Amino acid sequence: MRTDSTLEQVFHWRGRRVRWTRFGTGPAVVFCHGTPWSSWLWTPYAQALAGDFTVHLWDMPGYGASSKDPAHAVSLDVQGELFADLLTHWGLDQDEQSAPHVIAHDFGGAVSLRAHLLHGARYASLALVDVVALAPWGTPFFRLVRENADVFAAQPAAVHAGAVRAYIAGASHRGLTDTQLDALLAPWTTPEGRAAFYRQIAQADESFTDVLEPRYPSMGLPVHVVWGAEDTWIPVDRAHRLAELIPDARLTLVPGAGHLIQLDQPVQLATTLRAWLAEQV
């Protein structure tokens, strides 16, 4: 059984190169990351589940190890359509038996919800972890950058790195180690990564989730909403609203966790997700 996290496979989609990997044995589980993150954030969870599940990790184009061509849109509408096609590429949309369990964080929530509600992607279950799904969303810094992306993109490299490092640090409630900060910052410090960081923020738009909100009451699959109780990026009131809109959705709040719940409370999150998956198979 493989337990490495190297994204050694490539899915070519409309000129984009989507890096991905798959390992483990059992029912399919697919992890979706958000912004400004990558599959690195989900890797330990995938490794922990690989003894019982076939886990799938991937980086959205514009993020992590995937391509960052400035000519390619990386907005949520594009990512949702791509994800539906990626599931087809993996053979996970053949029938109800092949449908995967999806675990999504941040932007990954909007991406997985769009793939399901707008593009017909089938899931066995869906865990939504501190997700972008309901307006308003975006931190004050995020909104400031979105309105002035060209100005921020022109910053010297050292200023850019310091600003993004501080931004990332603010997503944690407990505080991040230097090693964690370095890993999360690394994709955005190359010349290509610096431009990609501001491009993905500039293309963010609440209309991509507004179109979903009226459709949440029609969802007919098992959904678990999991949220860091101290999330300052997407406050916990969104968790309550989302769980109320989706029929029979379960809600779990994790004390002592901010938006980076994976790093703030890894044991509780891992336990919660494994218990959820065990109920679904």
N, C-alpha and C positions, 0 to 999 in steps of 0.2 A: 504494500500500500504506500502510495506517495504522500508525503506530508510537506513538500516544499511549497513555497509561495511564488516561485518565479513564473511570470506571465509569459510562457514560452510560445503560446499559440497566437495566431493572428487571424482576425476576421476582417476581410476587406469589404467595406460598405461605402459606396458612393465616393470613392477616393480616400476615405478615411481608413486608418489602420487601428483596429481595436484589439488591444492586447488582453489575453485571457488565459486561464488555466482551469483544469478540472482534475480532481483527485478524490480518492475515497471509494467506498462501496455502500450501496443502498439507495433509497429514494433520493431524488434530486433536490438539492437546496441551492438557491441562487442568492448571492449577496449583491446589493446595490449600494454604492457609496454616494456621498453628496459632495458639497463644495465647502471649502477648498481642499477636499480630501482625495483619497484614492483607495484602492482595494487594500492597501497596507493596513488600514484601520480595522478591517474585518479579518485579516489573515489569521490571527490567533484563534478566532472563533471558528473559522473554517477548519483549521487543523484539529481543534478539539472535537469537532463533529464528524471528522472524516472516517472514524471507525464504524459509524452507523449510517452515514449518508454520503452520497456523491456530491461533493461541494463544488460550486462554480464561482470563481472570482474574475472580475473584469474591471478595466478602467474605461470610463467614458472617454470618447474623443475630446481632446482639450484638457485632459487630466492625466496625472500619473505617467505611466509608460506609453500611453496611446498617442496617436499623432496629434499635432497641434498646428496644423496648417491654417494660417490666418484667413485663407479663402473659404474655409469651411465653417458654417454656422454650428454653434454648440448649444443653442437654446433648448429649453425643455421640450418643445414640440418635436425637434429633431431627435433628441435623446430618447423620447418615448417611442417613436417609430422605429428607431434603430434597435431598441431593446426587444421589441416584438419580433423583429427579423432575426436578432441574435438567438432568441429562444428557438426559432424555426431552424436555424443553423445547427443548434445543439440537439435537435430532434426532440424537444420538450413540449411540442404543441401537437403531437400526433393524435392524442385522445386524452380522456380524463385520467387514464392510468399513468400517462407520461408527464402530466402537468407537474411543475415543480412547486416546492414551498419557497416563497420569496421573502427575504429579510432585507428591508430597505431603511436607509438613514438619510435625513436631510433632503437634498434635491432628489436622491434616489427614491424617495416616497412619491414625489410628483411624477418621476419617470415611470415607475412601476404602475402607478395609478392610471396614467395616460395610456400606457401600453395595454392595460386591461380594459379600461372603460371606453377608449376611443379606437383601439386597434385590435381588439378581440383576443388578446393574450390570455391563456387559461392558467390559473394557479390552483394548486391544491389548498394553499393557505397563504396568508399575507401578514407578516409582522411589520408594523410601521413604527420605527424607532426615532422619536424626535424629528418628525418629517416636515417638509414643506408641503402643505396640502390646503391650507386655508389662509386667505388674506386677513390682515396684512402680514407680510413676512419681509425679512431683511433687517439686519442691525443698522443703527445710524451710520456706521462706517460703510457698510455695504451700500446703503442708499446714496451716501455722499460720493462714493467711487462711481456708482452707476451714472450719476448726473455729471461727473467730471472725469470720465475714463481716460480721455486723451491727455489731460493734465497729469493724472497720476502715472500714466504709462511713461511719461517723459522724465520721471524722477531718476536721479542717479541710482545705480545698482545697490549701493550700500543703504541709501535711504529707503528704497523699496523693500529690501530684506528686513530692515528694522521694523518698518510699518507692518508688514505681513506677519512677522514673528509676534509682534504685540497683539495683532488681530487674532491670530490662532490661539495664543495663550488665553485670551479672554473667553474662549469657548469652554474652558475647563473650570469646574467649581473647586476642585481639590488642588489644582496646580499641576503643571506638566514638568517632567524632567527635561534636561537639556537634550538627552538622546531622543525623546519623543518629539520635542520641538524641532530638532534638526531633521528628523525623518519626515515630518509633516510639511516642513518648509522646503525641503530639497527640490521637489518638482518645479517650484516657482522661482528658483534663483538663477537658472540659465537664461540667456537672452530670449530664447524661444518661450520658456516658462513665464518670464516676466510679462511678455506681451499677452500670453494666453490667460494669465490671471485676470487682467483687466478686461479682456475680451469676453470672458464668460460672465462677468458681472454686468457688463454693458448690455448683454443680450438677455438678461433676466427680466421677466415681465410677469406681473401678477395675473394677467389675462390667461396665462397658461394653466393656472390653477382655478381661476374663476369659472372656467368652462366645465371643470370637474365637479364643483360643489353641488350643483343640482342633481348629479348622478350618484352621489354617495348613498342615498337611501335605496337605490336599486341594486346595490352590491349583494350578491348571494353566496359568498364564500366565507370561511372562517377568517376573521380578522382580529389581530391582537395589537392594540395601541400601547406602546411602551414609551415612557417619558421620564427624563431626568427632572426631578421635582424642583431643582434649582437652575433649570435652563433659562438663561437670560437672552439667548439668541432667538428662541421660539418659545415664549412663555407657556406655562403649563395649562393656561386656559384653552389653548388650541387643542390640547389632548382631550380635554373634557368635551369640547365642541365636536371634534372629529368622532369620538366614540359614541356620542349621541346621534350623529347623522348616519352612521353605518349600522344597519340592523344587527343586533346581537353581538356587536363588537365588545371584546374584553378590554379593560383598561388597567394597566399596572403603572403606578408611579414609583420611581426609584429614588429614595432619599439620598442626599449627599452627592447627587450627580447633576452636572450641568449638561450642556449640549453635547460635549464629548463624553457621553455616558460610557462608551467602550473603554475609555482610559480612567474615568473617575470611579466607576464601580464595576470592574470587569467580572468579579465573581458573581455578583447578583444578576448582572445582565446575562452572563453565560448560563446560569442556573435557570433563569426565566425562559430563555430561548429554547434550551434543551427540553424543559418540561412542556413547553408549548408544542414543539415538534413531536414529542413522544405521544401527545394526545391526538395528533393528526394522522399518524401512520398506523 
